[in-house]
Amino acid sequence: MPRFPFRLCMAITRGLIPAASLASVVGCASGPSLALQSIIPTESIAIDRAESPEGADSTGSPVIESSTISSQAGSIQPVVHDEAMQVVAVATEQSPSQEHAGDRVVGIPIDDVAPLPMTDGIGATAVQAPSSIEQSTFSQPNLIDLNLPSALAMVGGQHPVVGFAQWRVREAYAQLDRANVLWLPSIQSGFSFYRHDGNYQAVDGQIVDVNRNSFQYGLGAGAVGAGTTQRPGLVAQFHLADAIFQPEIAEKSAWARGHAASAVLNEQLLRVALAYIELLDAHQDSHILAESRGRAAELAKITADFAEAGEGLQADADRMRTELNLIENRWIASRERIEIASARLAQALSINANSQIMPLDVNAIPLDLVEAGADKSSLISTGLSMRPELKESQALVAAACEAFKREKYAPFVPSVLLGYSTGGFGGGLGNDLSSVAGRYDYNAVVTWEVRNLGFGEHAARRESSARVQQAQFEKLQIMDRVAMEVSEAFSQIEFRRQQIAITQHAIHTAQASYDANSERIRDGEGLPIEVLQSVQALESARRAYLRAVIDFNQAQFNLQWALGWPVSAPADQLVVTEQSQFADSSPIEF
């Protein structure tokens, strides 16, 4: 997955491109429909085998339709965890088709998960030692300057939420490796000693009083008398149905874990983006209130001077003092919001809780990540093809179908026991241990089982079939939820875009009213108290515009998350268009 160019990121976050449309960056579908191709990876990649992300080369996964699995060649690339976090470039030195059938979608592709670049040399980020965590957590408070690209780039395998999900992927691929070698024999070596004193029943049924002993060593142990070696040296014991179907079940489960990890990463990226926007909102709101407080303080002084000179009322001066106190109270509340928003962003980034984060953005500007007038149905199709939650559910359907096949064919394939032992064996009567020589044992047992006169088999198949249906209905629920989330975010963007235009116009009129009233007071044509309503209107308009921009940006990121963060354009093709609705208007200075 490509990275944003450094200059582009800095231009966006610093307000140099206030009205940029980033539809080409996020790669949203612009056609009326999006064909989703089903693909199966040509080679399963265990996440803990690879030494680098280049070792992952997979192309997709199967599609389930009516409890069957069909596949065809496709071109959708696998999701790589470390690239998923690179939605935007780091701006600091320290930062690291499907067709619709009515209202339903027939199938969803599954991509397998490529390995992650890890720091422990084997494929995952190791957890810090408790001592180092304690030292870093309780260090002195520090100030961190951060912009949005840097904050998003900090979300990776070292984050506890993301790291936990990635280690679950490693666990799933380890289970897949174990399932792939289920048919291989185990090695047992050692020795055994057997001693018997007293009666025992001979083969002809007679009771014989005898004292005897035996000893065995080598590859296998546990032989007694004329019997075979009880614990063979090389032993393979498995149900053939498990050897055939368990690897398929484990593989689909590993795919599901991989897509679940991608979903966790996407959610954490969204949390960080929203937390940063809230922090920026708190700082900008505090700045607006500080300027409003300055205007009110100046007006309160003039009103008090008028009252003292007898040209105004003391009641007007008291009213202005009251309004100044109320603005001061709102400003203090905004400082509280800054502290809380900083703590929440620090928690979302999993950094030192004592850190005070300062946003580098000068102004809150509209981020037009989805082009105005985009087709909603096309965006919904994009979400249905890109969301990892839906791919996870599809993989779980595939795993349930493989489990159903296992139960279906279990009565027709045997359980297998293969054994081979070699080593020394000897013994004798009483305490005499002699005649120790070589011994070889071969065991081959093949049995077919029909559980509970066939009723157990029927119940097992019904149970497995029910799990398939549950997984399919769960997939439909997720599809409905994804479509709703895309539609909701799309509607929010459209209406909040209008709110930005309205509140922007309100700022201009409020500023003009304030300037005109202030000029009248300077010319001695009115009382200072008459400017109060203009001060209040200007503050309300600027805060309303800020809220509209913040809500608009949050809706943009919510839509990106609902679409599955479809950032797929090559880095050298990332072009910022100037056709945005906000291109002709400069950002409001707070």
URKA-V174159 format. One record per pair of residues at least 6 apart in sequence whose ideal C-beta (glycine too) atoms are under 7 Angstrom apart, sorted by the first residue. I is the first residue (numbers start at 1). GAP is how many residues later the second one is. D is the distance in Angstrom with one decimal. If there is no record, write none. Layout:
((I/GAP/D) (I/GAP/D))
//
This chain:
((1/79/6.8) (1/82/3.8) (1/83/6.6) (1/85/6.1) (1/566/6.1) (1/567/6.7) (2/567/6.5) (2/568/5.5) (2/569/4.2) (3/83/4.9) (3/86/4.8) (3/568/5.8) (4/21/6.9) (4/84/4.5) (4/85/4.6) (4/145/6.8) (4/570/6.6) (5/84/6.7) (5/566/6.3) (5/569/6.1) (6/83/5.1) (6/85/6.8) (8/566/6.4) (8/568/6.4) (9/79/5.1) (9/80/4.9) (9/82/5.6) (9/140/4.3) (10/81/5.8) (11/6/4.8) (12/8/6.2) (13/134/4.5) (13/135/5.3) (13/136/6.1) (13/347/6.8) (13/348/5.5) (14/347/6.7) (14/348/6.3) (15/346/6.8) (15/347/5.3) (15/348/5.1) (15/350/5.2) (15/572/5.4) (17/559/6.0) (18/347/4.5) (18/564/6.3) (18/568/6.4) (18/569/4.4) (19/349/6.8) (19/561/4.2) (19/563/3.6) (19/564/3.7) (19/566/6.8) (20/348/6.3) (20/556/4.5) (20/560/6.3) (21/347/4.5) (21/350/5.2) (21/556/4.6) (21/558/5.8) (21/559/4.2) (22/346/6.3) (22/347/4.7) (22/554/6.6) (23/347/6.0) (23/348/3.5) (24/545/6.1) (24/550/6.7) (24/551/5.3) (24/553/6.6) (25/542/6.8) (25/544/6.3) (25/549/5.4) (26/343/5.4) (26/344/6.8) (26/534/6.2) (26/540/5.9) (26/541/5.7) (27/539/4.9) (27/540/6.1) (27/541/4.4) (27/542/5.0) (28/342/5.7) (28/346/6.2) (28/351/6.2) (28/354/6.0) (28/535/6.6) (28/538/6.2) (29/349/4.4) (29/350/6.8) (29/352/6.2) (29/353/4.5) (30/344/6.9) (30/348/6.4) (31/347/5.8) (32/343/6.3) (32/345/6.6) (32/346/6.1) (33/345/6.8) (33/348/5.8) (34/63/5.5) (34/344/6.3) (34/347/3.5) (34/348/5.7) (34/351/5.8) (35/62/2.5) (35/63/6.8) (36/61/3.4) (36/62/3.3) (36/72/6.5) (36/73/5.9) (36/349/4.5) (37/37/3.9) (37/38/6.8) (37/39/6.4) (37/60/5.7) (37/72/6.2) (38/24/6.7) (38/25/3.5) (38/32/6.8) (38/33/6.0) (38/34/5.7) (38/36/6.2) (38/69/5.6) (38/71/5.2) (39/20/5.4) (39/21/2.4) (39/22/6.4) (39/34/6.7) (39/35/3.0) (39/37/5.8) (39/70/5.4) (40/20/5.9) (40/21/5.8) (40/22/5.0) (40/31/4.2) (41/17/3.8) (41/18/5.4) (41/19/5.7) (41/20/6.1) (41/71/4.7) (42/17/6.2) (43/14/6.7) (43/15/6.5) (44/68/6.7) (44/207/5.7) (45/11/4.9) (45/13/5.5) (45/67/6.3) (45/69/6.3) (45/70/6.6) (46/127/4.2) (46/130/6.4) (46/131/5.9) (47/66/6.4) (47/68/4.8) (47/69/7.0) (47/76/5.9) (47/122/5.4) (47/123/5.4) (47/126/4.7) (48/74/6.3) (48/75/4.4) (48/122/5.0) (48/125/6.0) (48/126/6.6) (50/6/6.0) (50/65/3.6) (50/73/6.4) (52/65/6.5) (53/27/5.7) (53/29/6.2) (53/61/6.0) (53/62/5.9) (53/63/6.9) (53/64/5.4) (55/60/5.9) (56/22/6.4) (56/24/6.6) (56/58/2.9) (56/59/5.1) (58/20/4.5) (58/54/4.2) (58/56/6.6) (59/15/6.5) (60/14/5.0) (60/16/5.4) (60/49/5.5) (60/50/6.5) (60/51/5.5) (61/48/6.3) (61/49/2.8) (61/50/6.0) (61/51/5.9) (61/194/5.6) (61/334/6.6) (62/7/4.7) (62/9/5.0) (62/48/6.3) (62/336/5.5) (63/7/6.0) (63/8/6.8) (63/44/3.6) (63/45/6.7) (63/46/6.3) (63/331/7.0) (64/43/6.6) (64/330/6.5) (64/333/4.4) (64/334/5.4) (64/337/5.9) (65/41/5.7) (65/42/5.3) (67/334/5.7) (67/401/5.4) (69/329/6.1) (69/332/6.0) (74/35/6.4) (76/33/5.6) (76/35/6.0) (78/33/4.6) (78/34/5.5) (78/35/6.6) (78/36/4.9) (79/32/5.4) (79/34/6.2) (79/183/4.9) (79/309/6.7) (80/34/4.3) (81/35/4.6) (81/85/6.2) (81/180/6.3) (81/181/6.8) (81/184/6.3) (82/34/5.3) (82/35/5.1) (82/74/6.9) (84/178/6.0) (84/181/5.1) (84/481/6.9) (85/68/6.5) (85/70/5.2) (85/71/5.1) (85/180/6.4) (85/184/6.9) (86/67/6.7) (87/65/5.2) (87/182/6.3) (87/478/6.1) (87/480/5.6) (88/61/3.7) (88/64/5.4) (88/65/6.7) (89/60/5.7) (90/6/6.3) (90/59/6.5) (90/60/5.7) (90/63/4.2) (91/56/5.4) (91/58/4.8) (91/59/5.0) (92/58/4.8) (95/55/4.3) (95/58/4.7) (95/59/5.7) (96/57/5.8) (96/58/6.5) (96/60/6.2) (97/288/6.7) (98/7/5.4) (98/8/5.8) (98/9/5.3) (98/10/6.5) (99/7/6.4) (104/372/6.6) (105/279/5.7) (105/374/5.9) (108/276/6.8) (108/282/5.3) (108/283/6.2) (108/286/4.4) (109/282/7.0) (110/145/5.4) (110/281/5.3) (110/284/5.1) (110/285/4.9) (110/288/6.9) (111/280/6.3) (112/143/5.3) (112/146/6.4) (113/56/5.9) (113/142/6.9) (113/145/2.6) (113/148/6.8) (115/8/5.7) (116/7/6.6) (116/8/6.9) (116/41/5.9) (116/50/6.0) (118/6/4.7) (118/7/5.5) (118/39/6.6) (119/6/5.2) (119/7/6.6) (120/6/4.3) (123/47/6.5) (124/33/6.9) (124/42/6.0) (124/43/5.7) (124/46/5.6) (125/32/3.9) (125/33/5.2) (125/38/5.4) (136/216/6.3) (137/215/6.4) (137/216/6.6) (139/213/6.2) (139/215/6.7) (141/213/4.2) (141/214/7.0) (141/215/6.3) (142/210/6.9) (142/212/7.0) (142/213/5.6) (143/213/5.1) (143/215/6.2) (144/211/5.1) (144/212/7.0) (144/213/5.0) (144/214/6.9) (145/213/5.2) (145/215/5.5) (146/211/5.4) (146/213/6.5) (146/214/6.5) (147/212/6.9) (147/213/4.1) (147/214/6.2) (148/125/6.9) (148/128/5.4) (151/121/5.3) (151/125/5.0) (151/198/6.5) (152/117/5.9) (152/120/6.0) (152/121/6.4) (154/195/5.3) (155/7/6.5) (155/110/6.9) (155/113/5.1) (155/114/5.5) (155/117/5.6) (156/6/6.4) (157/6/5.2) (157/9/5.5) (159/109/6.3) (159/191/4.8) (160/190/5.8) (161/103/6.1) (161/107/5.7) (162/102/6.0) (162/103/5.4) (162/106/5.7) (165/95/6.4) (165/96/3.9) (165/99/4.0) (166/95/5.4) (168/89/5.4) (168/93/6.8) (169/88/4.8) (169/89/5.1) (169/92/5.0) (172/81/5.7) (172/82/3.9) (172/85/4.0) (173/81/5.1) (175/75/5.2) (176/71/6.8) (176/74/4.1) (176/75/5.5) (176/78/5.0) (179/67/4.4) (179/68/4.4) (179/71/4.1) (180/67/5.0) (182/56/5.3) (182/60/6.0) (182/61/5.0) (182/64/6.1) (183/53/6.4) (183/55/5.8) (183/60/4.4) (184/52/6.7) (185/49/4.5) (185/50/5.8) (185/51/4.0) (185/233/6.8) (186/49/5.6) (187/46/6.7) (187/47/6.2) (188/32/6.3) (188/43/5.4) (188/44/6.8) (188/45/5.6) (188/47/6.5) (189/29/6.7) (189/30/5.2) (189/44/6.0) (190/31/4.8) (191/25/6.3) (191/26/3.8) (191/30/5.7) (192/24/5.0) (192/29/3.9) (192/30/4.9) (193/22/5.2) (194/19/6.3) (194/20/4.6) (194/30/5.0) (195/18/4.5) (196/15/6.9) (196/16/5.3) (197/14/4.7) (198/11/6.4) (199/8/5.2) (199/9/6.8) (199/10/5.3) (200/8/6.1) (200/10/6.7) (201/6/5.8) (202/6/5.0) (210/219/7.0) (211/218/6.3) (211/219/4.9) (212/215/6.6) (212/216/7.0) (212/217/5.5) (213/214/5.4) (213/215/6.7) (213/220/6.1) (214/10/6.2) (214/213/3.3) (215/211/5.8) (215/212/6.2) (215/218/5.9) (216/7/4.8) (216/207/6.4) (216/208/6.9) (216/209/4.7) (217/206/5.3) (217/207/5.2) (218/15/6.9) (218/204/5.8) (218/205/1.6) (218/206/5.7) (219/14/2.9) (219/15/6.9) (219/202/5.8) (219/203/5.0) (219/204/5.5) (220/9/4.4) (220/11/6.1) (220/12/5.0) (220/13/3.5) (220/201/2.9) (220/202/7.0) (220/203/6.2) (220/221/6.7) (221/8/6.9) (221/10/5.3) (222/7/5.9) (222/8/3.3) (222/9/4.5) (223/6/4.5) (223/7/6.7) (223/202/5.9) (228/213/5.2) (228/215/6.2) (229/192/4.0) (229/212/4.5) (232/187/3.0) (232/188/6.0) (232/189/4.7) (232/209/6.7) (232/211/5.9) (233/187/6.2) (233/188/4.4) (233/189/6.3) (234/185/6.6) (234/186/4.4) (235/183/7.0) (235/184/4.7) (236/180/6.8) (236/182/4.5) (237/180/4.8) (238/178/6.0) (239/176/4.8) (240/173/4.1) (240/174/5.7) (240/176/6.0) (241/165/5.1) (241/168/5.8) (241/169/4.4) (241/172/5.0) (245/157/5.5) (245/160/5.7) (245/161/3.9) (248/154/4.3) (249/150/5.2) (249/153/4.6) (249/154/5.5) (252/143/5.0) (252/146/4.2) (252/147/3.7) (252/150/6.2) (253/146/5.0) (255/140/4.1) (256/136/4.8) (256/139/3.8) (256/140/5.0) (256/143/6.7) (259/129/4.2) (259/132/4.3) (259/133/3.9) (259/136/6.3) (260/132/5.0) (262/126/3.8) (263/125/4.3) (263/126/4.9) (263/129/6.6) (266/122/6.5) (266/295/5.8) (266/298/6.8) (266/299/5.6) (269/296/6.8) (270/287/6.1) (270/291/4.2) (271/77/4.7) (272/76/4.8) (272/77/6.2) (273/284/4.4) (274/280/5.7) (274/283/6.4) (275/66/6.9) (275/69/5.1) (275/70/4.1) (275/73/4.6) (276/69/5.9) (276/83/6.8) (277/273/5.8) (277/276/5.4) (277/277/5.7) (278/63/4.7) (279/62/4.0) (279/63/5.9) (279/66/5.3) (279/78/6.4) (279/80/5.6) (280/79/4.6) (280/81/5.7) (280/84/5.5) (281/83/6.6) (281/265/6.6) (281/269/4.4) (282/52/6.3) (282/55/4.0) (282/56/4.4) (282/59/4.6) (283/55/6.0) (283/76/6.0) (284/80/5.1) (284/262/5.4) (284/306/4.8) (285/49/5.0) (285/258/6.4) (285/261/6.1) (286/45/6.5) (286/48/3.9) (286/49/6.1) (286/52/6.1) (287/303/4.9) (288/251/6.6) (288/254/4.9) (288/255/5.7) (288/258/6.6) (288/302/5.6) (289/38/6.3) (289/41/5.3) (289/42/4.2) (289/45/5.4) (290/41/6.1) (292/35/5.6) (292/243/6.5) (292/247/4.1) (293/34/4.8) (293/35/6.2) (293/38/5.7) (295/240/5.1) (296/24/7.0) (296/27/5.8) (296/28/4.6) (296/31/5.2) (296/239/5.9) (297/27/5.9) (299/21/5.9) (299/229/5.5) (299/232/5.6) (299/233/6.7) (299/236/6.4) (300/20/4.1) (300/21/5.7) (300/24/5.0) (302/219/7.0) (302/226/4.4) (303/9/6.2) (303/13/5.4) (303/14/4.7) (303/17/4.5) (303/225/4.4) (303/226/5.9) (304/13/4.6) (306/6/3.2) (306/221/6.7) (306/222/5.9) (307/6/6.2) (307/7/4.7) (307/9/6.6) (307/10/4.3) (312/215/5.5) (312/216/6.9) (316/211/6.6) (316/213/4.1) (319/210/6.6) (320/209/6.6) (320/212/6.6) (323/209/6.3) (342/14/5.7) (342/15/4.7) (343/10/6.9) (345/12/5.4) (346/6/6.9) (346/7/5.9) (346/9/5.2) (346/11/6.2) (363/224/4.7) (363/225/7.0) (363/226/6.7) (363/227/5.9) (364/182/6.0) (364/185/4.9) (364/186/6.1) (365/184/6.8) (365/222/4.6) (366/134/5.9) (366/183/5.5) (366/186/5.4) (366/187/6.7) (366/216/5.1) (367/186/5.0) (367/189/5.4) (368/212/4.6) (368/214/6.7) (369/187/4.5) (369/191/5.9) (370/123/6.5) (370/186/6.5) (370/189/5.8) (372/125/6.8) (372/208/6.9) (372/209/5.3) (376/111/6.4) (376/114/5.2) (379/107/5.3) (379/111/6.0) (379/184/6.4) (380/103/5.0) (380/106/5.0) (380/107/6.7) (382/181/5.1) (382/184/5.8) (383/99/4.9) (383/103/4.4) (383/179/5.4) (383/180/4.9) (383/181/6.2) (384/6/6.3) (384/95/6.2) (384/98/6.0) (386/177/5.8) (386/178/2.9) (386/180/5.0) (387/95/5.1) (387/177/4.4) (388/176/6.5) (389/89/5.5) (390/88/5.3) (390/89/6.3) (390/92/6.0) (393/78/7.0) (393/81/5.7) (393/82/4.0) (393/85/5.0) (394/81/6.2) (396/75/4.9) (397/71/7.0) (397/74/4.3) (397/75/5.6) (397/78/5.8) (400/67/4.8) (400/68/4.4) (400/71/4.4) (401/67/5.7) (403/61/5.3) (403/64/6.7) (404/60/4.2) (404/61/5.7) (404/64/5.4) (407/53/4.6) (407/54/4.9) (407/57/4.5) (408/53/5.9) (411/37/7.0) (411/39/5.1) (411/46/5.4) (414/32/4.6) (414/33/5.7) (414/34/5.0) (415/32/5.2) (415/34/6.5) (416/30/5.7) (417/26/6.5) (417/28/3.9) (418/25/6.7) (418/26/5.6) (419/24/3.5) (420/22/5.7) (421/20/4.2) (422/17/7.0) (422/18/5.1) (423/16/6.3) (424/12/5.3) (424/13/6.7) (424/14/6.3) (424/15/6.8) (425/11/6.9) (425/14/4.0) (426/7/6.2) (426/8/6.2) (426/9/4.9) (426/10/3.1) (426/11/6.6) (427/6/6.2) (428/6/5.0) (428/7/6.9) (450/7/6.1) (451/6/5.3) (482/80/6.7) (485/77/4.0) (486/73/6.8) (486/76/4.5) (486/77/6.5) (489/66/5.4) (489/69/4.3) (489/70/3.7) (489/73/5.2) (490/69/6.2) (492/63/3.8) (493/59/6.7) (493/62/4.7) (493/63/6.2) (493/66/6.3) (496/52/5.9) (496/55/5.1) (496/56/4.1) (496/59/5.8) (497/55/6.4) (497/84/6.4) (499/49/4.1) (500/45/7.0) (500/48/4.7) (500/49/6.0) (500/52/5.9) (503/38/6.3) (503/41/4.5) (503/42/3.8) (503/45/4.9) (504/41/5.8) (504/81/6.5) (504/84/6.7) (506/35/4.1) (506/38/6.7) (507/34/4.7) (507/35/5.8) (507/38/5.5) (507/81/6.0) (510/24/6.9) (510/27/4.6) (510/28/4.2) (510/31/4.2) (511/27/6.1) (513/21/4.7) (513/24/6.5) (514/20/4.1) (514/21/6.5) (514/24/5.0) (517/13/6.1) (517/14/4.5) (517/17/4.7) (518/13/6.0) (520/6/4.9) (521/7/5.5) (521/10/6.0) (542/48/6.9) (545/43/5.9) (546/44/6.9))
//
